Amino acid sequence: MWVQIPPWAFTHRAHSSTVRASALHAEGSWFESRCAHKRSEACPVANLRSCFGVQILQRPQMPFYSVKLLAKKEAAEKTTAFFFEKPKNFKFIAGQFISLYLKKNLIHDFSIASSPKEKDLMITTRMRPSVFKNSLKKLKTGNGVKIEGPFGQLSLHRSSRAKLTTGHGKNKKPPAVFLAGGIGITPFRSMLKSFPDMKITLFYSNRRKKDAAFLEELENLEKQSNNFKLITTMTREKGKHINSEMIKENVKDWRKGIYYAIGSTGFVQSMVNLLSEMKIKPEQIKTENFSGY
Ligand SMILES: Cc1cc2nc3c(=O)[nH]c(=O)nc-3n(C[C@H](O)[C@H](O)[C@H](O)COP(=O)(O)OP(=O)(O)OC[C@H]3O[C@@H](n4cnc5c(N)ncnc54)[C@H](O)[C@@H]3O)c2cc1C
């Protein structure tokens, strides 16, 4: 038997009513990695580094669902997409994530890579030989798992969602600039499928071409759209890391852009440093750290 609320949730909730938990949270402890507010950089406590033991510290409790695995598909080398049935009442915004429960204490967070418009719920992950991934690998079509969610504040800024009538570069709304490090592409895929008419430039960095999940699909999306521009770079195949020249060359209104950096903690930090060197204001930058990479 395993409980509906995992131990970390109890711990988090108990501690969040104390000054100690507030301090841990605000100072970047393990608790922080379970907090949806902090992940989206929207947590007022984390931002202010204050220490009030208030309910805002809690990760919101979201419904649990039992869902069946419908299919698995290779999305890149050692990278698998898992398609789960979408519960009827499960609503989410492109950019949000779920917690996937395989067994007691075997829980990982995954951005939803499918768009809300698509029939199934899809997540995509690098298949490493970790305890969690070994268990995930053994899942067979028809097997059930539990998910909790959706969580997270990451979503596309409203003003650029407006339908465009003109080509790339003519829209006055702030352009969206996506900076994806490897598997950090997952929430971007959801956003791109949700808002196909948006003015978006995606910089997609991988070590090798064969590591780049959804590459063919993204290339096709670019061919079909006047507003979506894809720039790939393969850093172990003579490609450069994403840099300011690359951004300035490819994004006409780069000073006005809203930037989204998603990937490993190291990738996100280097993108934030780059953007700050380019004098992009912090309020123009949204991030999601895939802690665990
Ligand atoms: C919001 C969000 C969205 C994400 N979306 C995705 C996604 O779409 N695709 C994807 O592949 N991944 C995603 N991740 C990352 C995912 O949750 C896993 O962390 C990642 O896949 C690595 O899992 P693993 O089983 O391979 O490694 P793990 O076995 O989980 O180990 C990862 C690292 O954490 C360390 N570690 C393990 N347990 C602990 C512990 N108790 N305390 C401290 N350190 C520990 C390990 O030493 C290792 O360095 C997301 C993470 C977040 C927070």
The ligand as an ORCA input file, in Angstrom:
! r2SCAN-3c Opt
* xyz 0 1
  C       9.741     21.508    -13.435
  C      10.576     20.346    -13.936
  C      10.316     19.826    -15.179
  C      11.079     18.773    -15.676
  N      10.804     18.281    -16.906
  C      11.566     17.292    -17.407
  C      11.326     16.769    -18.732
  O      10.425     17.211    -19.457
  N      12.131     15.773    -19.155
  C      13.143     15.254    -18.386
  O      13.847     14.338    -18.841
  N      13.390     15.727    -17.152
  C      12.641     16.718    -16.644
  N      12.883     17.192    -15.374
  C      13.944     16.561    -14.582
  C      13.417     15.223    -13.986
  O      12.480     15.483    -12.962
  C      14.572     14.392    -13.417
  O      15.206     15.091    -12.391
  C      15.577     14.047    -14.489
  O      14.922     13.385    -15.548
  C      16.698     13.153    -13.931
  O      16.137     11.990    -13.451
  P      17.022     10.647    -13.327
  O      16.094      9.578    -12.835
  O      17.709     10.427    -14.620
  O      18.121     10.994    -12.257
  P      18.015     10.901    -10.667
  O      18.272      9.510    -10.189
  O      16.748     11.501    -10.224
  O      19.236     11.789    -10.188
  C      19.361     13.132    -10.636
  C      20.418     13.859     -9.809
  O      19.878     14.181     -8.562
  C      20.698     13.647     -7.556
  N      19.764     13.166     -6.523
  C      19.001     12.071     -6.583
  N      18.263     11.981     -5.471
  C      18.564     13.064     -4.709
  C      18.117     13.543     -3.455
  N      17.218     12.873     -2.717
  N      18.630     14.701     -2.986
  C      19.528     15.364     -3.694
  N      19.995     14.975     -4.898
  C      19.531     13.822     -5.388
  C      21.493     12.550     -8.180
  O      22.730     12.360     -7.523
  C      21.688     13.078     -9.566
  O      22.767     13.951     -9.634
  C      12.126     18.230    -14.867
  C      12.372     18.757    -13.608
  C      11.617     19.794    -13.139
  C      11.908     20.349    -11.778
*
